[in-house]
């Protein structure tokens, strides 16, 4: 198979996966879940306490979006605000023990779900897929971090706005 054909198949599969993930996030949010904020908890768990602006950078999000999500996580006791030892005026965000428990439970559920999806696969297929998917996701993340994904720019033409002309009447 040619590289472009394989790339097209991979791209199609990625699009399907991303749409399904977006649907899962939307369903979770509609039921009051925190799936959309799980990435924040994982970053805090892996990296330790950090300022809100650095957390926003770590998850490639807008600081105002992070602020709203963090407020919900603090209200639920999953994240705590701590004084920054280097600048007492600033605060650091840290994952709480309850937050660690939520992450552990979500990861357990994720692993069970993925195991059920691949239950009919051979051990060899599961291992090979895990190896290749890990390799692909790492390479993809590196390309995004290096901003190579955005080149060349994939800009769609924007239609010109319709021009409306006002008609004056004798009474106006």
Beta strands, then each sheet from edge to edge (+ up, - down):
strand 1: 79-84
strand 2: 87-95
sheet 1: 1+ 2-
end
